[in-house]
Amino acid sequence: MSTYLVIGAVLVIGAALVIFIYGVSLYNSLVNVKNAVDKAWANIDVLLKQRHDELPKLVEVCLQYKQFEQATLQQVISARSRVQDAGARGDIAALGLAEGALRGGLGQLFAVADGLPRTQDQRKLHATANPHQRP
């Protein structure tokens, strides 16, 4: 009967050892999953902080862009009023100068509308808005 006890004890110890190894393996897997989740949340926090840090740059680029367009529009409005004033006075020389200024202002305004001088600002805006993408 002692051989049956030895075989039974070996089987019980073997089963306990298998269960223990399975438990340790399961615990390590759960710890790895927990660490992966923590790392993913840390990466999200880093990206949100970077995005928050980029906001002032984005606002600055937008303000510069707005100032450029506003200055161009003000130039056209001013030239138009000079043309009207010169036409009302009948001053041909002033009318010619005012028309030239209006033509130049309209040229800039059309360039703004076509997006020609904006390309650099658009690249800066795109780079600021999407820092991880290639231009």
Backbone hydrogen bonds, N-H to C=O, Kabsch-Sander energy under -0.5 kcal/mol:
donor,donor_aa,acceptor,acceptor_aa,energy
5,L,1,M,-1.6
6,V,2,S,-2.2
7,I,3,T,-2.6
8,G,4,Y,-2.5
9,A,5,L,-2.8
10,V,6,V,-2.6
11,L,7,I,-2.4
12,V,8,G,-2.5
13,I,9,A,-2.8
14,G,10,V,-2.7
15,A,11,L,-2.8
16,A,12,V,-2.7
17,L,13,I,-2.4
18,V,14,G,-2.5
19,I,15,A,-2.6
20,F,16,A,-2.6
21,I,17,L,-2.6
22,Y,18,V,-2.5
23,G,19,I,-2.4
24,V,20,F,-2.5
25,S,21,I,-2.5
26,L,22,Y,-2.6
27,Y,23,G,-2.6
28,N,24,V,-2.5
29,S,25,S,-2.2
30,L,26,L,-2.3
31,V,27,Y,-2.4
32,N,28,N,-2.4
33,V,29,S,-2.2
34,K,30,L,-2.5
35,N,31,V,-2.5
36,A,32,N,-2.3
37,V,33,V,-2.3
38,D,34,K,-2.4
39,K,35,N,-2.4
40,A,36,A,-2.3
41,W,37,V,-2.4
42,A,38,D,-2.2
43,N,39,K,-2.3
44,I,40,A,-2.1
45,D,41,W,-2.4
46,V,42,A,-2.3
47,L,43,N,-2.4
48,L,44,I,-2.5
49,K,45,D,-2.2
50,Q,46,V,-2.6
51,R,47,L,-2.4
52,H,48,L,-2.4
53,D,49,K,-2.4
54,E,50,Q,-1.5
55,L,51,R,-0.9
55,L,52,H,-0.5
58,L,54,E,-2.2
59,V,55,L,-2.5
60,E,56,P,-2.2
61,V,57,K,-2.4
62,C,58,L,-2.2
63,L,59,V,-2.5
64,Q,60,E,-2.4
65,Y,61,V,-2.4
66,K,62,C,-2.4
67,Q,63,L,-2.5
68,F,64,Q,-2.2
69,E,65,Y,-2.1
70,Q,66,K,-2.7
71,A,67,Q,-2.6
72,T,68,F,-1.9
73,L,69,E,-2.3
74,Q,70,Q,-2.5
75,Q,71,A,-2.0
76,V,72,T,-1.9
77,I,73,L,-2.4
78,S,74,Q,-2.6
79,A,75,Q,-2.4
80,R,76,V,-2.3
81,S,77,I,-2.1
82,R,78,S,-2.0
83,V,79,A,-2.1
84,Q,80,R,-2.3
85,D,81,S,-2.4
86,A,82,R,-2.6
87,G,83,V,-2.5
88,A,84,Q,-2.2
89,R,85,D,-2.0
90,G,86,A,-1.5
91,D,86,A,-1.6
92,I,90,G,-1.0
95,L,91,D,-2.1
96,G,92,I,-2.3
97,L,93,A,-2.0
98,A,94,A,-2.7
99,E,95,L,-2.6
100,G,96,G,-2.0
101,A,97,L,-2.3
102,L,98,A,-2.5
103,R,99,E,-2.7
104,G,100,G,-2.3
105,G,101,A,-2.6
106,L,102,L,-2.9
107,G,103,R,-2.2
108,Q,104,G,-2.0
109,L,105,G,-2.4
110,F,106,L,-3.0
111,A,107,G,-2.1
112,V,108,Q,-2.5
113,A,109,L,-2.4
114,D,110,F,-2.5
115,G,111,A,-1.1
116,L,111,A,-1.9
119,T,115,G,-0.6
119,T,116,L,-1.0
121,D,117,P,-0.5
122,Q,118,R,-3.5
123,R,119,T,-2.2
124,K,120,Q,-2.3
125,L,121,D,-2.8
126,H,122,Q,-2.9
127,A,123,R,-2.9
128,T,124,K,-2.3
129,A,125,L,-2.5
130,N,126,H,-2.5
133,Q,130,N,-1.4
